[in-house]
Amino acid sequence: MLDRSTVILHIFQRHARSREARIQVEIASLKYLAPRLRATGGSRDRQQGGIGVRGGAGESSLELDRRRVRNRIAELERELVSLHREASGRRDRRAARTVSLVGYTNAGKSTLMRALTGADVLVDDRLFATLDTTVRVLHPETVPRVLVSDTVGFVDRLPHDLIASFRSTLAEAREADLLLHVVDAADPLYRERMAVTRRVLAELEVGEMPELLVLNKADRLEASQREALAADHPDAIVVSARERGDVAALRQRIVAWLERGMVDASLFVSYRTPHLLHAIHERARVLDEAHDDEGTRVTVRAPMAVIEELRSAVERRADG
C-alpha cells in the first residue's frame, strides 16, 4: 500500500515539465528511497546470515545501491545549482517589478494567473496541476513592467525532503516585491488552508514578505457570504478570477501597491544619447516629456534604485 509521501511524489512526477522540476522530483524521490534501502538491506543480510564472511553479498549490494543514490543526488544537486545561477542572473537583469501567486493547491492560482496576464496557463482542477514556476507579464502592461509568477500549490504535512528539494520552486516568490496569497474562499476549510500556506512559507523562509490576501472563487458565494468575508478580512480583496471587473480591481490594487515605493524625478537627456531616452521609457513611467534645442527633459516615476541608475547613466554621458 502506498504511503502519503509516495502518492505525493507520484503526483509531482506526473506534472513535472521543466528540467528543474524533473530534477527536484528525482532528488526528493531518491532522498525518500535512501533510508528504505537500508531497511531492505538489513533484512536481506539477516536472511543470509551464517555465511561466515563479514560484509556478505547482500551488504555489498546494499552499499553499492547507497553509493549510486548518493552519487546521483550529488550530480543532480550540482546541475540544480547551475540552473539556479542562470535563473538568478536573469532575475538580476530584470527592470520589472515582480508579483508571485502562492497558496494551497487548487485555490485557483492558475486561473487567476491567466486572467491577470492574458496568457495560456494550464488550468486544471487537480492537486498540483502546476508544478513549474510560470512567469508572465501583467496585462495590460505597465511601465515598468510587472511580472506575475505562478508557483506550485501547497499541501498540509508536505514531506520534509519534498520541502527541501522544492525550495527553489519558490525562488520567484522569495525575490518578489509582493506575494498574492490566493485562497479558495468557497472552501469550508479555507482558514486551515491559509494557515498551511503561511506555515510552509515560514519553513521556506518566505513568511516575512509583503502579502496581499486574495479571497478567490467569490462566484461560488452568496452576496452575504462575500460581505462577511470582506468584513472578516478588511485588508484582503474578494474576487472571482472569472469576473473581469474583479480581475481589473485586483490589477489596480497590485499596481497601486507597487507604486507606493516609487519616487518622481526629473532627468535631462541630450539628443546625442537617444538610447538613454529609450532606456528611461523601458524602466520608468514617463509622466511628462519636454523638448528643447539641447535635448529632452523627462519627469519619471520609478523605484529609487532605478532612478539612481538612470541618473548615473545620464550624468556619465553628460561628463563624457
LINRA-V441616 format. One record per backbone hydrogen bond with DSSP energy under -1.0 kcal/mol. NH is the residue of the N-H (numbers start at 0). CO is the residue of the C=O. Records with the same first field share a line. If there is no record, write none. Layout:
NH=CO / CO
This chain:
6=2
7=3
8=4
9=5
10=6
11=7
12=8
13=9
14=10
15=11
21=17
22=18
23=19
24=20
25=21
26=22
27=23
28=24
29=25
30=26
31=27
32=28
33=29
36=32
37=33
38=34
39=35
40=36
41=37
42=38
43=39
44=40
45=41
46=42
47=43
48=45
59=55
60=56
61=57
62=58
63=59
64=60
65=61
66=62
67=63
68=64
69=65
70=66
71=67
72=68
73=69
74=70
75=71
76=72
77=73
78=74
79=75
80=76
81=77
82=78
83=79
84=80
85=81
86=82
87=83
88=84
89=85
90=86
91=87
92=88
93=90
96=144
98=146
99=177
100=148
101=179
104=153
106=103
111=107
112=108
113=109
114=110
115=111
116=112
117=113
120=118
125=123
128=125
133=149
135=147
137=145
138=115
146=96
147=135
148=98
149=133
153=102
162=158
163=159
164=160
165=161
168=165
169=166
170=167
173=169
174=170
175=172
176=97
177=97
178=209
179=99
180=211
181=101 / 179
182=213
184=182 / 215
186=183
189=186
192=188
193=189
194=190
195=191
196=192
197=193
198=194
199=195
200=196
201=197
202=198
203=199
204=201
205=200
208=205
211=178
213=180
214=236
215=182 / 213
217=238
219=216
220=217
225=221
226=222
227=223
228=224
229=225
230=226
231=227
232=228
235=232
236=212
238=214
242=239
246=242
247=243
248=244
249=245
250=246
251=247
252=248
253=249
254=250
255=251
256=252
257=253
258=254
259=256
261=258
262=301
264=299
266=297
268=295
270=293
272=269
275=272
277=273
278=274
279=275
280=276
281=277
282=278
283=279
284=300
286=298
287=298
289=296
291=294
295=268
296=289
297=266
298=287
299=264
300=284
301=262
306=302
307=303
308=304
309=305
310=306
311=307
312=308
313=309
314=310
315=311
316=312
317=313
318=314
319=315
